Amino acid sequence: MALEDFKADALRCTRCSYCKWIPFDLVKSHDYAKGCPSVDYNKFHSYSAGGRLITMLSLMQGRSEVDDDVVDIAFKCQLCGNCDVACKVCRYDMEPLAGIKEFRRTLNEQGKVPAAFPKLIGNLRSAGNFAGLPQAARRGWTEGLGLKELAPGGAAAGAAAPVLFHAGCRYSFDPTLRSKVQAAAKVLTAGGLDFAVDPAEACCTGKAYDMGYRDDFAAGAKANLEKWAAAGVKTVVTPCATCFWTFKRLYPEVAAAAGLEVPEILHTTQMADRLLKAGALRPARRVSLSVTYHDPCHLGRQGEDYEAWDGKEVKIYGQAVVYDPPRPRYNGAGGVYDAPRDVLKAIPGIELIEMERSREAAWCCGAGGNVREAYPEFNAWTAGVRVEEAKSTGAEALVSACSGCEKNFAEAVAAAAAEGAPAGDLKIYDVLELLEQSL
């Protein structure tokens, strides 16, 4: 793809501003009608999807040049996908989220990126992860769990490894999240699932894709796919929403080009839901808690199944745009919404209270699109808005299924507590933490 491939989108945009709001039919009140953190924070049209399309068009037509403001416009965005969902309520011939990502890739090729990016990609290239931490540190979370491991040659020690548990970088390295990933592994073990972990687990490289480093992404994806094929992996289960999205939505194109196959990709909430419905998990202990659930962007509106498409755009009488064959329409509705909620509902004592912005209309946690690393103040503000919304439900706890969301919310709650704000007493949990407590 190239920026020119999105010129038609930029010209078709009617500047209706739908991209700034959640889908209108899902609006329940004025207080929680906004959908785009970027334009709400920056208070300027250029920071909306429509504004970014205008900026892209101006660059394509040679009416402007890339400066620091353009870099800020392109990258100060969580890539949460709300604009894509809101746009597709009434449009079928535009892909604003894909266009914004191509905008980033184009600037990256010109060396025009946020100041934080060179160090981040340098860490990935030298240490194999964006934190720049030693690979050996990944194994810390598995201590004492007695989990089966993939042998260095690929196959699990003494057996094939049809199911692989992929923890993800943040869950692996961050000690504040350790209890959450351990809870996920304990739940799957309790459900009788035979799985292995990879002591040499590699980064999914999805963040590199969103930063515009497509070659780094593709190399990492191909290496993971080859390792899984050699190990006989048929299913990859991950607690990380970003890894889930990367494997499910980005790996298929790499696999097709390399003649490889993508295993079945499941989030841990999906696997736990299967085990619950099969009777392999039987929650018995009461967990008396009122909770509200936050839909991670990569698990929810961007968690739809990948559909390959190789077609063309045609116009009827030179006017109405159609696609031959019909093009997949990712509108967020097919994301992973029910599994985490069904798991919560299966826990005795849990009362689930929905926020006004939920499912495909959920407000982003703030961490996506590498905003956490590149624009920490914007990241913290976005998380703060969400914990205030969670508090408004009257729930005692905010529950999610994503390492980035959980990290961000914990910090936002701590900041609220330091300021004496009401949201300061919210508890933060992973879905499977609560399930593990009930077993």
C-alpha positions, 0 to 999 in steps of 0.5 A, a space after each residue: 500500500 501507499 499513501 496515494 491508495 487512500 487519496 480517494 478516501 481523502 476526497 470522499 470524506 464529507 467532513 461530517 465529523 461522525 468520526 469524533 463521536 461514538 455511533 449516534 445510535 449508541 449515544 446515551 447521554 451528552 456526557 459520554 457521547 465523544 468517541 475520539 480521544 485525540 480530537 477531544 484532547 487536542 481541540 482541533 479538527 486536524 486531530 480527527 480522522 477527517 482532519 488527518 485525511 485532509 492533511 494527507 490530501 494536502 501532502 499528496 497534492 503538494 500543498 504542504 510539507 511535513 513539519 513537527 505539527 504534521 508529525 504530531 497530527 499523525 502520531 498523537 492518536 491511539 489508533 483505537 478505531 472508533 473513527 472507523 466504526 463511526 464512519 462505517 455506520 453510514 459509509 462503506 467506501 472508506 477506510 479511515 483507520 487504514 489510511 491513518 496507519 499508512 500516513 504513519 508509515 509514509 512519515 516513518 519512511 521519511 524519518 519523521 517520527 516522534 522522539 520516543 520511536 528511535 529508542 523503542 525500535 532500537 530496543 526491539 532490534 537489539 533486545 527483541 522487545 520494546 522495553 530493552 530488557 534481557 530475554 531471560 527476564 521473560 521467564 519470571 512470571 512462570 516460576 512455581 507454576 510447573 508449566 510445560 515448556 517448548 524445547 529449544 528445537 521447537 517441539 515441547 519437551 517429550 511431546 507435541 505442543 498443539 496449544 501454546 500460551 503466549 504471554 506477551 511482552 508487557 505481561 512477561 516483563 512488568 512485575 505489577 502485572 504478574 498476578 494477572 498473567 499467572 491467574 490466566 495460566 492457573 485458570 487454563 490449567 484448572 480447566 485441564 487444558 494441555 498447553 506449553 509456554 515458550 521460554 524463548 517467546 518473541 515479541 508479536 511486533 504489532 507495535 512496530 506495525 503501528 509505528 510504521 516500521 513494517 519490515 521489522 513487523 514482517 520479520 518478527 511475524 515470519 519468525 513466530 509463524 515459522 517457530 509455531 509451524 516447527 513446534 506443531 502449534 495448532 492454537 495460540 492462546 494469549 491474555 494480551 489483547 494487542 498480541 491477539 489482534 496482531 496474530 489475528 489481523 496482521 499475521 495472515 498477510 505475512 503467512 500468505 506471502 511466506 506460504 505459512 499458516 496462522 494457527 487458531 488464535 484465541 484470547 484467554 477469555 475465549 478459552 476460559 469461556 469454552 472451558 466453562 461451557 464445557 463444564 471443565 471449569 466450575 466456579 464455586 467460591 463467591 466473589 462479592 463484587 460489583 464490576 464494570 467491564 472495559 472493552 480493549 480496542 484490540 479485542 473489541 472493535 478491532 478483534 473481528 476475524 480477518 477476511 482476505 480480499 483481492 478485488 477492485 473498486 468499480 463504479 456504477 454509471 461512474 457514480 456509485 462505488 461497489 467492490 468486486 467481489 464484495 469487500 470485508 466491512 470491519 465495523 467493530 460489531 464482530 469483536 470479542 465482546 461476549 466471552 469476557 462478559 460470559 466469564 464474569 457472569 459465571 462467577 458467583 457474586 459478581 454484579 456486572 454494570 455496563 458503562 455507557 460507552 461499551 462494546 464497539 463504542 468503548 472509550 480507549 484506555 489511552 495506551 494504544 498507537 504507542 501513545 503511552 510511550 510517545 505522549 505520556 500526558 495524553 495517555 494519562 488524560 485518556 485513561 483518567 477519562 475512562 476511570 471517571 466513567 467507570 466510577 460513574 456506574 457505581 461499580 467497585 471495580 474496573 475489569 479488563 482483559 488487556 495488559 495495556 488497559 490494566 496498567 493504564 487504569 491502575 496508574 490513573 486510579 493511583 493519580 486520582 487517589 493522590 488528588 482525592 478524586 472519587 475514582 481513587 478507590 476503584 479496584 482494577 482486575 483482569 477478568 481471569 483474576 476474578 475467575 481464578 478467585 472463584 475456583 
